[in-house]
Amino acid sequence: MGQDGQMWKQALGFALFGATVAIVTAALTQGSAQASATITLFSGGTTISGFAGKSQWAWPIEAAVIGAVLGVLTGLVLHLAGVRISGGQDNRMLRTVVAGLVGVTLGLTPLLVLISMAFTRSVDIGWSPLLVYAVSGLLAYGLSVAAVFGVLRAAGDRLTVRTTRAVAAMLPVGALAATAAGVGTAWKLGFSTAAPTWIAVVLLVVLVLAVTFVAARAWALRMQARDFPEVA
């Protein structure tokens, strides 16, 4: 990749990081001040709130744009100053993170579908939501591990097995950390279901999970550097 490509790649990375930080910060400062309309999701009493007006989405868009612009400028200035933030050519860190997050998202689809239905009408399942949470969690774990394995195997990565095992071992810990971050953020915002709480919780959970996949891949690469043979 040429110098221009590396420069814009670094700028894009800083833009995404800046947008994420800006949205989370704005969400935390917004708190639960926004009103929302509560509807019943489960007959057992679990509720979820829809967003009361379009104005609730104005601030995250503005925050994301400002954060992205500042991120791009930071990335460009650092690149022009000679600071390069990049990994090895074959570290496949981004592929690992994207595959893992896609697997998690697909596994959580049953829960996400119920939530999306709740925004349009009352959904009465007739049993405890814990079953839906448990099934979605197991699917998310299995599909995430499988997605990482499949993507790395398709790329011909020789650390596919080691990375997959690292993901399988670290993901439960990462999921607990993501849950703690999400619940802690929701608690700080008063467990409101207004837009700021939803956005802050989702972004923090995704960030913690992404760090988990990065740690798993980094561990596999570190073991490679120590010349441990790959187990087929």
N, C-alpha and C positions, 0 to 999 in steps of 0.2 A: 504494500500500500504506500502511495506517495505521501509527501509531507502534507499536501493539502488535504488528502483523505484522513490522515491521522489527526490533523488539526480540527476538522469538522466532526470527526468521531468523538474526540475529547470534548468539544463544545456541546455536542448532543448529550453526552453523558452528564455533564454539569447542568445542562438545561433540565433534564429529567429529575436530577437530584434537587435542584433549586425549586422546581415546581412542586415536588413532593413535600419538601420542608415548608414551603410557603403555605400550602394548603393545610397541612397539619397544624402549623402555628396559627393560621387564621381560624381554623375550626376550634382550637383550644381557647382562643380569645373570644370567639363568638359565644361559646358555651351553649346553654340550653335556652337562650332567650327567644329563639324562633318558635312560633306556635306550630302545632301539628295536630292532625285529626286522628284519633285513636280508633282502631277497629279490631275486632276479635279474630285471632288466628286459630286458636285451639279452644275447644269447649272447656278445657281445664282452667282457662283464665289467662293464657298467654296472649298478649296483645302486641300490636305493632302499629306504628303511626305513619300515615302518609304525609307528604309534604304539602303544606297549606298553600303555597303560592310560588310563582316563578321567581320572585325576588330572592328566595332562599338560595338559588343557584347563581345569582349574580356575583356574590362575593368569592365563591371558590374559583370561578372562571377568572376573575380579576387577579386573585392571588396566584393562580397557576401561571398566568401570562407574565406577571411581574417577576415571579420566581424564575421562570424559564429564561426571560430576557437577561436577568442578572446572572444566571448560570452560564448562559452562552458567552456573555462578556467576560466572566471569570475564566472560563475555559480557554477563550481566545487569548486573553492577556497572559495567562500562564504559559500557553504554548509559545507565544511570541517571546516570552522571557526565557524560554529554554526548558521549562518544566514539562516533562512528558509523563503522563499517567497511563500506562498501558501494561498489559501482561504479555506472557510469551505467546508466540504465534499459535501454538497448539494447546493452550490451556483449556479451551472450550468452556470457559466459565459461564459465559452468557447463555450458551446452549443448555448447560446444566440447569441454570436458574429458570430459564423460560420453560423448559420441559417439566421441571418440578412444579412450577406454579400452574401450568396448564393442567397437569394431572390433579392437583389439589382442587382446582376450579371445577373440573369435570366430576370429581368425586362428590363435591358439595352441591351438585346440580339439583338433587331432590329437595334439599333445604332451600336453595335459592329459588326454585320454582314456587314453592309454597309461599315464600316471602313476597315474590312478585305478584302472586295471585291475591295476596292480602292487600295489596295496594289498590286493587280494583273492586274487590268484594270480600265479604266475610267468608272465611274458610273454616268449617267445622269438621275436624278430622275424626273426633270421637274417641281418641286415645291420647295417651301422654306423648308430648313432643320428644321425650327422651329417646324413643325408638328411632325417630327420624334423625336426631342428632347422632346417635350411635352408628346407624347404617351409613350416613353420609361421611362420618369420620373414618370408618373402615375403608370405604370406597376411595376417599381422598388419599389415604395412606397407600393403598395398593396401586392405584392408578398413577400416583406420583412416582413411586419407585419404578414401576414398569415403564413410564414415560422416559425417565432418565436413562434407564437401561437401553431402551429402543433407540433413542436419539443418538447416544454415544456409540452404540453398536453399528448403527447405520453410517456414522462418520468414520468408522474403522479405528476408533480410539482403543488403544491397547490397555487403558486403565478403566475400561467399562465395568468390569466385575468389581474391582476395588472401589470405584466411585459409587456403584450401586449399593454395595454393602455399607459404605459409610453413610449414604443417604438413609438406608433402612435403619441404621443404628441411631442416627442423629435426629431424624425427623420427629419421633415422639417427643424428644426433649424440646425441639424447636416448636412443636405444636403447643406444648404446655407453656412455653415462654410467650408465644403469640397470644394464647388465650389469656394469660396473666396481663399482658400489655393491653389487650382489648378491653378486658373487664376493668382494669385499673383506669383506663382512659374514660370508659363509660361512667365509672363511679365518680371520677373527678368532675364530669359534666352532669352529674345528677341523674344518670341513667335515662336521660332524655332520648327520645327517638326522633328528634328534629335533625335536620340535615347536617349541622356541624358535628354532632356526635357520630352519626353514621360514617361520614367521610373520614374523620380522625381515626375511628376504630378500624375501618377497612384498610386504610393506608398503613397504619402501624402494624397490623397483622401481616399484611403482604410484605412489609419491610423486614419483619422478624423472620418470616419464612424464607425470604430471599437470602438473608444472611446465613440461615441454616444450610441452604444448598451451596452457597459459596464456601462455607466452612468444610462441608463434606468433600467438595472437589479439591479444595486447598490441601486437605489432609491426604488425599490420594496422590496429588502432585508432590507433596513433601515426601511421602514414602518412596515415590519414584526417584526423587533426588538422592535418597539414601541407598539407592540400588537394591531395594527389595524386589524380588521377582514378582511379576504379575501372576496371580492364580487364575487359571482358566476355568 
